[in-house]
Amino acid sequence: MASNNYIIDESGKWEVADNGAMFLIEPSQKWLDEHPEPEPTPEPVDRVAVLETQAKQMTAQISALETQNSTLEECIVEMAGVVYA
């Protein structure tokens, strides 16, 4: 059976396997303070709501750009009529 050794340092208690691999098994409070839990991933329902909101915003932007483009095309046609008349 494999015997494991332990090392304690400022990070906490480490288990050292026979092959030299080290595993932090009891982190110190200092280590926990320096390595906070990652922010949770939004739930799928929240992500869907965010994407739906973004889609509505983009649809509105596209509509505004289409209107602007149409107006500019009309201006170009009108200016061409004046210039080449």
KATA-V756122 format. One record per residue. RES is the residue in one small letter. PHI is phi in whole degrees, -180 to 180 (999 if undefined). BURIAL is I if it has 9 or more other C-alpha atoms within 8 Angstrom, else O. D_FIRST is the distance of its C-alpha to the first C-alpha in Angstrom with 1 decimal. Layout:
BEGIN
RES:PHI:BURIAL:D_FIRST
RES:PHI:BURIAL:D_FIRST
END
This chain:
BEGIN
m:999:O:0.0
a:-76:O:3.8
s:-105:O:6.5
n:-112:O:9.7
n:-109:O:13.2
y:-127:O:16.4
i:-127:O:19.9
i:-118:O:23.0
d:-138:O:26.2
e:-66:O:29.4
s:-81:I:27.8
g:138:I:25.3
k:-100:I:21.7
w:-110:I:19.4
e:-99:I:15.6
v:-110:I:14.6
a:-78:I:11.7
d:-59:O:10.5
n:-86:O:13.3
g:94:O:15.8
a:-67:O:16.6
m:-116:O:17.9
f:-129:O:18.5
l:-77:I:21.2
i:-103:O:20.0
e:-140:O:23.0
p:-68:I:26.1
s:-78:I:28.9
q:-62:O:32.4
k:-61:O:33.7
w:-63:I:31.3
l:-63:I:32.2
d:-66:O:35.9
e:-80:O:35.6
h:-129:O:33.8
p:-67:O:35.8
e:-62:O:35.0
p:-67:O:36.8
e:-62:O:40.1
p:-68:O:39.7
t:-73:O:40.8
p:-58:O:44.1
e:-64:O:44.1
p:-54:O:45.5
v:-63:O:48.7
d:-63:O:49.2
r:-64:I:48.8
v:-64:O:51.3
a:-62:O:53.8
v:-63:O:53.4
l:-65:O:54.0
e:-65:O:56.9
t:-63:O:58.5
q:-63:O:58.1
a:-64:O:59.6
k:-64:O:62.6
q:-63:O:63.1
m:-67:O:62.9
t:-63:O:65.3
a:-65:O:67.8
q:-63:O:67.4
i:-62:O:68.1
s:-61:O:71.1
a:-64:O:72.5
l:-67:O:72.0
e:-64:O:73.7
t:-64:O:76.7
q:-62:O:76.8
n:-62:O:76.7
s:-63:O:79.5
t:-62:O:81.6
l:-64:O:81.1
e:-62:O:82.1
e:-64:O:85.3
c:-64:O:86.1
i:-64:O:85.7
v:-63:O:88.0
e:-65:O:90.6
m:-66:O:90.5
a:-63:I:90.9
g:-63:O:93.9
v:-73:O:95.5
v:-67:O:94.7
y:-97:O:95.8
a:-79:O:98.7
END
